[in-house]
Amino acid sequence: MSIIIFTIILWYSGLFFQTFFLHRYAAHQSFTMSKFSERVCFVLTWITQGSNYLSAYGYGVMHRMHHAYADTEKDPHSPKYDANLFSMMWRTKNIYQDINQKRIEVADKFTKNVPQWESFDKFASSRVSRLAWAALYTLFFVFFATAWWHWLFLPVAFFMAPIHGVIINWFGHIYGYRNFEVKDTSKNLLPIDILMMGEGYHNNHHSHSGRANFGVRWFEIDFTYLIMVVLDKVNFIKLKKTIA
């Protein structure tokens, strides 16, 4: 049971900071926060994502490119231009690293106001940091795994963020339903998105990319947005009122 609980905690904590901090803040800036709050989120993203840590800058820029070029040859991740999900994610990884390490030129519209903490990113993205987290995960399994099948969850812990990416960027463009006719293949994966905390309302998001609440219909509950409302009430963030 400890392994299951550990995996669930990793899944939802890492997912929350991916959708809340990297996606809705870094990429779309659907809310504002103080520099102190921003730095707190950098650290918490590192703690919750561990060996999967994603830079707010690399993620934010790449995601803006995804919206600008969705389902075209310039899209960093599209099922239309990759033979399988593994090749898509490998291409995504390469583009992310090129952006994050500034090996390619990127238009100003993709980088404007995207948060960056270069010294922290360098440490959190380092091989030492990733291997240290992987070692900690492995030690946890050594002490708490009581059945052989528990070890099947260890690779999930190692690659949690890429798995989240595959669910949205591959399956979210193939399966599900559409509320809006958009120029790309984005779909809403689940009517009640418990699995991805609102990220699964992908078609809604592609239609209204600046909207903090990804749910549109009465049953589409965006659990991340509910947390954001609380954070707004306690003045940790300030939600923008736009629905564009």
C-alpha positions in Angstrom: 0.0 0.0 0.0 2.9 2.4 0.7 4.1 2.1 -2.9 0.6 2.9 -4.3 0.2 5.9 -2.0 3.7 7.1 -2.9 3.0 6.8 -6.7 -0.4 8.6 -6.3 1.3 11.5 -4.4 4.0 11.8 -7.0 1.4 11.7 -9.8 -0.9 14.4 -8.5 1.7 16.7 -6.8 3.9 16.7 -10.0 0.9 17.1 -12.2 -0.4 20.0 -10.1 2.8 22.1 -10.5 2.9 21.2 -14.2 -0.5 22.5 -14.9 -0.6 25.3 -12.3 2.9 26.7 -12.5 4.4 25.6 -15.8 1.2 25.6 -18.0 -1.2 28.2 -16.6 1.4 30.6 -15.3 4.6 30.3 -17.3 3.0 29.6 -20.7 -0.3 31.4 -20.5 0.0 33.8 -17.5 -3.7 33.3 -16.6 -2.8 34.7 -13.2 0.0 36.8 -11.6 2.1 36.2 -8.5 4.9 37.9 -6.6 8.5 37.1 -7.3 8.7 35.3 -3.9 5.7 33.1 -4.7 7.2 32.4 -8.1 10.5 31.2 -6.5 8.5 29.1 -4.1 6.8 27.4 -7.1 10.2 26.8 -8.8 11.4 24.9 -5.7 8.1 23.0 -5.2 8.1 22.0 -8.9 11.6 20.5 -8.4 10.5 18.7 -5.2 7.3 17.3 -6.7 8.7 16.4 -10.2 12.1 15.2 -8.9 13.9 13.3 -11.6 11.3 14.6 -14.1 11.9 18.3 -13.4 10.8 20.6 -16.2 12.0 24.2 -16.5 9.3 26.9 -16.5 11.2 28.6 -19.3 11.6 25.6 -21.6 8.1 24.4 -20.9 6.5 27.8 -21.3 8.2 28.6 -24.6 7.6 25.2 -26.1 3.9 25.2 -25.1 3.4 28.6 -26.7 4.9 27.1 -29.9 2.5 24.2 -29.6 -0.5 26.5 -29.6 0.8 28.7 -32.4 1.6 25.7 -34.6 -0.8 23.0 -33.4 -0.9 19.9 -35.6 1.5 21.4 -38.2 5.0 20.4 -39.0 6.3 23.1 -36.6 4.3 21.7 -33.6 6.8 20.4 -31.0 4.4 17.4 -30.4 1.6 16.2 -32.8 0.4 12.7 -33.5 -0.1 13.8 -37.1 3.6 14.1 -37.7 5.1 11.3 -35.6 4.7 7.5 -36.2 4.2 6.7 -32.5 4.1 8.3 -29.1 7.7 7.4 -28.3 9.1 9.2 -31.4 6.8 12.2 -30.6 8.1 12.4 -27.0 11.8 12.0 -28.2 11.3 14.9 -30.6 9.6 16.9 -27.8 12.6 16.3 -25.5 15.0 17.5 -28.2 13.1 20.7 -28.9 12.6 21.4 -25.1 16.4 21.0 -24.5 17.2 23.2 -27.5 14.9 25.9 -26.2 16.0 25.6 -22.6 19.7 25.7 -23.4 19.1 28.5 -26.0 20.6 26.5 -28.9 17.9 27.8 -31.3 16.5 31.2 -32.0 13.0 31.7 -30.8 10.6 34.5 -31.7 10.1 37.2 -29.0 6.4 36.4 -28.8 7.2 32.9 -27.4 9.6 34.2 -24.8 7.9 37.4 -23.6 7.5 37.4 -19.8 8.2 33.6 -19.4 9.7 33.2 -16.0 13.2 31.9 -15.7 15.6 31.2 -12.8 18.7 30.2 -14.7 20.9 29.2 -11.7 18.2 27.1 -10.1 17.2 25.5 -13.5 20.8 24.6 -14.1 20.9 22.8 -10.7 17.4 21.2 -10.8 17.9 20.0 -14.4 21.4 18.6 -13.8 22.3 15.0 -14.1 23.3 15.0 -10.4 19.9 16.2 -9.3 18.0 13.8 -11.5 20.1 10.8 -10.4 19.8 11.8 -6.8 16.0 11.8 -7.0 16.1 8.5 -8.9 18.2 7.0 -6.1 15.8 8.3 -3.5 12.9 6.7 -5.3 14.7 3.4 -5.6 15.6 3.4 -1.9 11.9 4.0 -1.1 11.0 1.0 -3.2 13.7 -1.1 -1.6 12.3 -0.4 1.9 8.6 -0.5 1.1 8.0 -2.7 -1.9 6.4 -6.0 -0.6 5.4 -7.6 -3.9 7.2 -8.0 -7.3 4.6 -6.0 -9.1 5.2 -3.0 -6.9 8.5 -2.5 -8.9 6.4 -1.9 -12.0 5.7 1.6 -10.6 9.3 2.6 -10.3 9.7 3.5 -14.0 6.5 5.5 -13.7 8.1 7.5 -10.9 11.2 8.0 -13.0 9.3 9.3 -16.0 6.1 10.8 -14.5 6.3 14.1 -16.4 6.8 12.5 -19.9 3.8 10.2 -19.1 1.7 13.3 -18.3 2.8 14.7 -21.6 2.0 11.6 -23.6 -1.6 11.5 -22.1 -2.4 15.1 -23.2 -0.3 15.6 -26.3 -0.8 12.2 -27.9 -4.1 10.7 -26.6 -5.6 14.2 -26.1 -5.3 14.7 -29.9 -6.8 11.3 -30.8 -9.5 10.3 -28.3 -12.3 12.1 -26.6 -15.0 14.6 -27.5 -15.0 18.2 -28.7 -17.0 21.2 -27.5 -15.4 23.6 -30.0 -14.4 23.4 -33.6 -10.8 24.5 -33.7 -8.2 24.1 -36.5 -6.3 21.3 -34.7 -7.3 17.8 -33.5 -7.5 18.6 -29.7 -10.1 16.8 -27.8 -11.4 16.6 -24.2 -10.3 13.2 -22.8 -12.7 12.7 -20.0 -16.0 14.4 -19.1 -15.0 14.5 -15.4 -11.2 14.8 -15.4 -10.0 13.3 -12.1 -7.0 11.7 -13.8 -5.3 14.9 -15.1 -6.8 17.6 -12.8 -8.4 19.6 -15.7 -5.5 19.2 -18.2 -7.7 16.7 -20.0 -10.1 19.4 -21.2 -7.7 19.9 -24.1 -10.2 21.0 -26.7 -11.6 23.6 -24.3 -8.1 24.9 -23.6 -7.2 25.1 -27.3 -10.3 27.1 -28.0 -9.9 29.5 -24.9 -6.1 29.3 -24.2 -6.0 32.2 -21.8 -8.9 31.0 -19.6 -7.8 29.9 -16.2 -10.7 27.4 -15.8 -10.4 24.7 -18.4 -13.8 23.4 -17.7 -16.7 24.8 -19.8 -19.8 22.6 -19.4 -21.5 22.1 -16.0 -20.0 18.7 -15.5 -16.4 19.6 -16.5 -14.8 20.1 -13.1 -11.3 21.6 -13.3 -9.8 20.6 -10.0 -6.7 22.6 -10.5 -8.8 25.7 -11.0 -10.6 25.1 -7.7 -7.3 25.1 -6.0 -6.3 28.3 -7.8 -9.5 30.0 -6.5 -8.4 29.2 -3.0 -4.8 30.5 -3.7 -6.4 33.6 -5.1 -8.5 34.1 -1.9 -5.4 33.8 0.3 -3.5 36.2 -2.0 -0.8 33.7 -3.1 -1.8 34.4 -6.7 -4.1 36.9 -8.4 -6.4 35.4 -11.0 -7.0 37.4 -14.2 -10.6 37.9 -15.2 -10.2 37.3 -18.9 -11.9 34.3 -20.5 -10.1 34.6 -23.9 
